[in-house]
Amino acid sequence: MSVSSALRRDLIYSAAAGGAFMVSYLGTVLAYEMAEFTAGARVGLAMLPALAFLLFIVAEVRLIRRCDELQQRIQLEALAVAYPLAIAIVMVLTLLQKAGLQEMKPKWATCRLPIFSVWRSPTGATGERFSLVLA
C-alpha cells in the first residue's frame, strides 16, 4: 500500500503538532514549578499548550480528510472509544483529588498527559479488526 506524498506530509505535520503540544504542556508545567508569574503571565503561559493542541486538531482533520473511506471509518471508531475513555480518566483523577487520595502538585499534573494519546491504541485495535475482515 503506497502512501501519497500529501498524506505523508500530513502525517509528519500531525506528529510534529502532537510533539509541539507535549513539549509546550510539559514546559508550562515545569515553568510553573520553577518560577513565580503574574496572573496575566500565568494565563498567557496556560494558553500555549491550548494553541499547540489546536494545531494538532487541524493537522488531524487534514490527515483524516486525505485518508480513504476505510481509514476514515477506523479513525472514527477509534475516536468513539477514546473520547469516553479520556473523560473517564479525567473524572477518576478529579475524584481522587476531591477524595484527598491524590494531591495535585505540578509534578502530578504531568500524569494527565497520556490522555492526549489515548485514541492511538483504539486506532490500532480497530485497524486490526478491519484487516482481519478484509483478509
C-alpha positions as CSV (number, residue, x, y, z in Angstrom):
1,M,0.0,0.0,0.0
2,S,1.6,3.2,-1.1
3,V,1.2,6.5,0.7
4,S,0.9,9.6,-1.3
5,S,3.3,12.4,-0.7
6,A,0.5,14.7,0.6
7,L,-0.7,12.1,3.1
8,R,2.9,11.5,4.2
9,R,3.3,15.3,4.7
10,D,0.1,15.4,6.7
11,L,1.4,12.5,8.9
12,I,4.6,14.4,9.6
13,Y,2.7,17.6,10.3
14,S,0.4,15.8,12.7
15,A,3.3,14.1,14.5
16,A,5.1,17.4,14.8
17,A,2.0,19.2,16.1
18,G,1.4,16.4,18.7
19,G,5.0,16.7,19.7
20,A,4.7,20.5,20.0
21,F,1.7,20.1,22.3
22,M,3.5,17.6,24.5
23,V,6.6,19.9,24.8
24,S,4.6,23.0,25.4
25,Y,2.5,21.2,28.1
26,L,5.5,19.8,29.9
27,G,7.3,23.2,29.5
28,T,4.4,25.0,31.0
29,V,4.2,22.6,34.0
30,L,7.9,23.0,34.6
31,A,7.8,26.7,34.2
32,Y,5.0,27.0,36.9
33,E,7.1,24.8,39.2
34,M,10.4,26.7,38.7
35,A,9.2,30.4,38.8
36,E,6.5,32.7,40.0
37,F,4.5,34.6,37.4
38,T,1.9,37.4,37.5
39,A,-1.7,36.4,36.9
40,G,-1.6,37.7,33.3
41,A,1.6,35.8,32.5
42,R,0.1,32.6,34.1
43,V,-2.9,32.9,31.8
44,G,-0.7,33.5,28.7
45,L,1.5,30.6,29.6
46,A,-1.5,28.4,30.1
47,M,-2.7,29.2,26.5
48,L,0.5,27.9,24.9
49,P,-0.5,24.2,25.1
50,A,-4.0,25.1,24.0
51,L,-2.7,26.7,20.8
52,A,-0.4,23.8,20.2
53,F,-3.3,21.4,20.6
54,L,-5.4,23.5,18.2
55,L,-2.6,23.0,15.6
56,F,-2.8,19.3,16.3
57,I,-6.5,19.2,15.8
58,V,-6.2,21.0,12.4
59,A,-3.4,18.5,11.4
60,E,-5.6,15.5,12.3
61,V,-8.6,16.8,10.4
62,R,-6.4,17.4,7.3
63,L,-4.9,13.9,7.7
64,I,-8.3,12.2,8.1
65,R,-9.7,14.0,5.1
66,R,-6.9,12.7,2.9
67,C,-7.4,9.1,4.0
68,D,-9.6,6.6,2.1
69,E,-13.1,5.6,3.4
70,L,-11.9,2.6,5.4
71,Q,-9.2,4.6,7.2
72,Q,-11.7,7.3,8.0
73,R,-14.0,4.7,9.5
74,I,-11.2,3.3,11.5
75,Q,-10.3,6.7,12.9
76,L,-14.0,7.5,13.7
77,E,-14.3,4.2,15.6
78,A,-11.1,4.8,17.5
79,L,-12.3,8.3,18.5
80,A,-15.6,6.8,19.6
81,V,-13.7,4.6,22.1
82,A,-11.0,7.2,23.1
83,Y,-13.2,10.2,23.8
84,P,-15.2,8.5,26.6
85,L,-12.1,6.9,27.9
86,A,-10.3,10.2,28.2
87,I,-13.3,11.7,30.0
88,A,-13.3,8.7,32.4
89,I,-9.6,9.2,33.1
90,V,-10.1,12.9,33.9
91,M,-13.1,12.1,36.0
92,V,-11.2,9.5,38.1
93,L,-8.3,11.8,38.6
94,T,-10.6,14.6,39.7
95,L,-12.5,12.4,42.1
96,L,-9.3,11.0,43.6
97,Q,-8.2,14.6,44.1
98,K,-11.5,15.5,45.7
99,A,-11.3,12.4,48.0
100,G,-7.9,13.5,49.1
101,L,-6.2,10.4,47.8
102,Q,-4.2,12.3,45.1
103,E,-2.6,15.6,45.9
104,M,-2.4,17.6,42.6
105,K,1.0,19.2,42.6
106,P,2.6,20.4,39.3
107,K,4.6,17.1,39.1
108,W,1.3,15.1,39.4
109,A,-0.3,17.2,36.7
110,T,2.0,15.6,34.1
111,C,0.2,12.3,34.7
112,R,-2.7,13.8,32.7
113,L,-0.6,14.0,29.6
114,P,-1.3,10.3,28.5
115,I,-4.9,11.4,27.9
116,F,-3.6,13.2,24.8
117,S,-2.6,9.9,23.1
118,V,-5.4,7.7,24.3
119,W,-7.0,7.2,20.9
120,R,-3.9,5.8,19.3
121,S,-4.4,2.4,21.0
122,P,-8.1,2.1,19.8
123,T,-6.9,3.1,16.3
124,G,-4.6,0.1,16.2
125,A,-7.2,-2.3,17.7
126,T,-9.8,-1.1,15.2
127,G,-7.4,-1.3,12.3
128,E,-6.6,-4.9,13.3
129,R,-10.3,-5.8,13.3
130,F,-10.8,-4.4,9.9
131,S,-7.7,-6.0,8.5
132,L,-9.0,-9.4,9.7
133,V,-12.3,-8.8,7.9
134,L,-10.5,-7.8,4.7
135,A,-8.1,-10.7,4.7
